[in-house]
Each structure stands twice: as C-alpha cells, then as structure tokens.
Amino acid sequence: MPEHEKALRPEDLTRLFVERSNAGDAAGVAALYEEDAVLAYPPGERTVGWEAIRALWEKVLADRPRFEPEAPLPTLVSGDIALTSTPPKDGAGARAQVVRRQPDGSWLRVLDQPEFTPPTG
C-alpha cells in the first residue's frame, strides 16, 4: 500500500476521507481503516476488512462523486479510543465513527456508520 498522510488527530480522518475520495483514491480511503474495520455501507449492509472496503470504494468512486467537507462535532476521547461524528450536509441524519490510536500515534477507523436515518413515527 502506498504511503499516505496519517491522521494525527481523530478529526483528521474526515478531512482525509474527503480529500482522498475526491481524488478517486480508493486505496487511500481504505488506508483510513484498521485491517479488520467494519463499515456500515451500503445502507443496511456491512463491509468488513480493508480489502473489502477498498473494493467497495473503487466501485463508489468510479462514478466520480464529489464529497463536501463537513465540520466535525466535538470528539469524545477515552484513552486510545475516540468517537467522531459530523452532521451531514446531505441530510443523512448523522455520521459517526469509532477510531483507535495506533502504536505510531496516528488514528484509524474501527467502526464507521456513515449514514443514520432519523427514526420514523
């Protein structure tokens, strides 16, 4: 895997996701995740592991979608684990990720819920 900029703060992961997605860099997007991370995408499904996440993003990015930066909400940190979230501009309800500090001090996503839909009724 090519060397990519590392997330030095949990909040950096959102910025790096947008930059890499807009560049069409599926491997770079996957590099934001731990090897056995779980991504709740496509909606209603789970994509597990770095290779599966990379393959998913290759398909998604083939259509050249454009992602807009979203300001992060306050990060909740407990030791080497953090919860990051953003209020989505696309009305998806919410986005949240559990991230973990790596031995080199950088951060990677462990669990990623990119779309929550508001409850109905």
WONORRA-V681623 format. One record per residue. RES is the residue in one small letter. PHI is phi in degrees with one decimal (999 if undefined). PSI is psi as a letter, one per 30 degrees, with the letter a starting at -180 (none if undefined). Layout:
res=<RES | RES>
phi=<PHI | PHI>
psi=<PSI | PSI>
This chain:
res=<m | p | e | h | e | k | a | l | r | p | e | d | l | t | r | l | f | v | e | r | s | n | a | g | d | a | a | g | v | a | a | l | y | e | e | d | a | v | l | a | y | p | p | g | e | r | t | v | g | w | e | a | i | r | a | l | w | e | k | v | l | a | d | r | p | r | f | e | p | e | a | p | l | p | t | l | v | s | g | d | i | a | l | t | s | t | p | p | k | d | g | a | g | a | r | a | q | v | v | r | r | q | p | d | g | s | w | l | r | v | l | d | q | p | e | f | t | p | p | t | g>
phi=<999 | -66.2 | -73.7 | -123.6 | -57.3 | -96.2 | -79.8 | -87.6 | -132.5 | -54.3 | -67.0 | -64.2 | -61.1 | -66.1 | -61.0 | -64.7 | -59.2 | -62.4 | -59.6 | -70.9 | -63.2 | -67.0 | -86.8 | 73.7 | -97.2 | -63.5 | -65.1 | -66.6 | -64.0 | -61.9 | -67.3 | -83.2 | -116.1 | -66.0 | -55.8 | -112.1 | -61.5 | -118.9 | -113.9 | -84.6 | -160.2 | -61.5 | -49.8 | 85.9 | -126.7 | -125.8 | -113.6 | -118.2 | 94.2 | -57.2 | -62.7 | -67.0 | -65.9 | -61.1 | -62.8 | -60.7 | -69.2 | -60.3 | -66.9 | -62.4 | -77.0 | -61.2 | -84.8 | 53.7 | -66.2 | -112.3 | -103.7 | -101.4 | -60.7 | -124.0 | -65.8 | -71.8 | -78.5 | -56.0 | -84.3 | -103.7 | -118.2 | -136.2 | 63.0 | -97.6 | -119.1 | -141.8 | -113.1 | -112.4 | -158.5 | -141.0 | -83.5 | -71.4 | -74.6 | -90.4 | 75.6 | -72.9 | 102.1 | -174.2 | -132.3 | -147.4 | -138.6 | -97.8 | -125.0 | -129.7 | -71.0 | -90.9 | -55.2 | -85.5 | 93.2 | -79.4 | -122.4 | -135.1 | -75.8 | -108.6 | -128.8 | -135.5 | -114.2 | -77.0 | -142.2 | -110.1 | -107.4 | -60.5 | -62.5 | -98.6 | 87.3>
psi=<k | l | k | l | k | l | j | f | l | e | f | f | e | e | e | e | e | e | e | e | e | f | f | g | i | e | e | e | e | e | f | f | k | l | e | g | l | k | k | i | k | l | k | f | l | k | k | k | l | e | e | e | e | e | e | e | f | e | e | e | f | f | g | h | l | k | k | k | k | k | k | k | l | k | k | j | k | j | c | g | k | l | j | l | l | k | j | k | f | g | g | f | e | l | k | k | k | k | l | k | k | l | f | g | f | l | k | l | k | e | k | j | i | f | j | k | k | k | k | k | none>
